[in-house]
Amino acid sequence: MTAAVTAQQAVRGRNTISSRAVRRVVSAVTAEELGVRASEVSVDLSDARGDLTVIASAPIHVSPLGVDARRHGTVLERLSRAQSTIRERCLHLTGSTITRVDLHITGAQLDERRRVS
């Protein structure tokens, strides 16, 4: 006799994502938010009683003064948005709840203006 397995009867499993994978996801999301390469982002994770904390160090991409400098907001506004986005996207991508995101900015990358001849 065969029996159909309903959703309630199914044995539920669990996926585990390694800290290395979470670190790489956080690095990629942070890089995208700050406008730099993922290789330029350093990420430290810590877990205290289930609360995941991220400390990311990276440069930030900024436009030169007078050239769309305020289009995306001030640097502080961008960093605040980046913290929220990192938290939300990493939860969506990995299932890991991040309770705190600290961003340490190590420098600024400017687009150089090119002179038109």
C-alpha positions as CSV (number, residue, x, y, z in Angstrom):
1,M,0.0,0.0,0.0
2,T,1.4,3.4,-0.9
3,A,0.4,6.6,0.8
4,A,0.6,10.1,-0.5
5,V,2.7,12.4,1.8
6,T,1.0,15.6,2.6
7,A,2.8,18.8,3.5
8,Q,2.0,18.2,7.1
9,Q,3.4,14.7,7.1
10,A,6.6,15.6,5.3
11,V,9.7,15.5,7.4
12,R,11.2,18.9,7.6
13,G,14.9,19.4,7.1
14,R,17.3,22.2,7.8
15,N,19.8,23.9,5.6
16,T,23.1,25.1,7.1
17,I,25.1,27.8,5.4
18,S,28.7,28.0,6.4
19,S,30.1,31.2,7.9
20,R,32.4,31.5,4.9
21,A,29.4,31.5,2.5
22,V,27.6,34.1,4.7
23,R,30.8,36.2,4.7
24,R,31.0,36.1,0.9
25,V,27.4,37.1,0.5
26,V,27.8,40.0,3.0
27,S,31.0,41.0,1.1
28,A,29.2,41.0,-2.3
29,V,26.1,42.9,-1.0
30,T,28.3,45.5,0.8
31,A,30.4,46.0,-2.3
32,E,27.3,46.6,-4.4
33,E,25.9,49.1,-1.9
34,L,29.2,51.0,-1.7
35,G,30.0,50.9,-5.4
36,V,33.3,49.0,-5.0
37,R,34.6,45.5,-5.9
38,A,33.9,42.6,-3.5
39,S,37.6,42.0,-3.2
40,E,38.0,45.4,-1.6
41,V,35.6,44.5,1.2
42,S,36.8,42.8,4.4
43,V,34.0,41.2,6.6
44,D,34.1,39.9,10.1
45,L,31.2,38.0,11.6
46,S,30.4,37.4,15.2
47,D,27.6,35.4,16.8
48,A,26.6,36.2,20.4
49,R,23.7,34.0,21.6
50,G,22.2,33.9,18.1
51,D,22.7,37.6,17.3
52,L,24.8,37.9,14.2
53,T,26.9,41.1,14.0
54,V,28.7,42.2,10.8
55,I,31.8,44.4,10.7
56,A,32.6,45.4,7.1
57,S,35.6,47.5,6.1
58,A,35.7,49.0,2.6
59,P,36.2,52.1,0.6
60,I,33.2,53.9,-0.7
61,H,32.6,55.2,-4.2
62,V,31.8,58.9,-4.4
63,S,31.3,61.3,-7.2
64,P,33.5,64.4,-7.4
65,L,32.0,67.6,-6.0
66,G,29.6,69.3,-8.4
67,V,29.0,66.2,-10.5
68,D,25.9,64.4,-9.2
69,A,27.4,64.6,-5.8
70,R,24.1,64.9,-4.0
71,R,22.0,62.7,-6.3
72,H,22.2,59.7,-4.0
73,G,22.4,61.6,-0.7
74,T,25.2,62.4,1.6
75,V,27.8,59.8,2.5
76,L,26.1,59.4,5.9
77,E,22.7,58.9,4.3
78,R,24.2,56.3,1.9
79,L,25.8,54.4,4.7
80,S,22.6,54.3,6.8
81,R,20.7,53.0,3.8
82,A,23.5,50.5,3.1
83,Q,23.3,49.1,6.7
84,S,19.6,48.5,6.3
85,T,20.0,47.0,2.8
86,I,22.8,44.7,3.9
87,R,20.7,43.4,6.8
88,E,17.6,42.8,4.6
89,R,19.3,41.3,1.5
90,C,21.5,39.0,3.6
91,L,18.4,37.7,5.5
92,H,16.7,37.1,2.1
93,L,19.7,35.4,0.5
94,T,21.0,33.4,3.5
95,G,18.3,33.2,6.0
96,S,20.7,34.7,8.6
97,T,19.3,37.4,10.8
98,I,21.8,40.2,11.2
99,T,21.2,42.4,14.3
100,R,24.0,44.9,13.7
101,V,26.0,46.1,10.8
102,D,29.1,48.3,11.4
103,L,30.6,49.9,8.3
104,H,34.2,51.0,8.6
105,I,35.1,53.2,5.6
106,T,38.7,52.9,4.6
107,G,38.8,55.4,1.8
108,A,37.0,57.1,-1.0
109,Q,37.1,56.2,-4.6
110,L,36.5,59.1,-7.0
111,D,35.5,59.0,-10.6
112,E,38.1,61.1,-12.3
113,R,36.9,63.8,-14.6
114,R,38.1,63.6,-18.1
115,R,38.9,66.7,-20.1
116,V,37.2,67.0,-23.4
117,S,39.7,68.2,-26.1
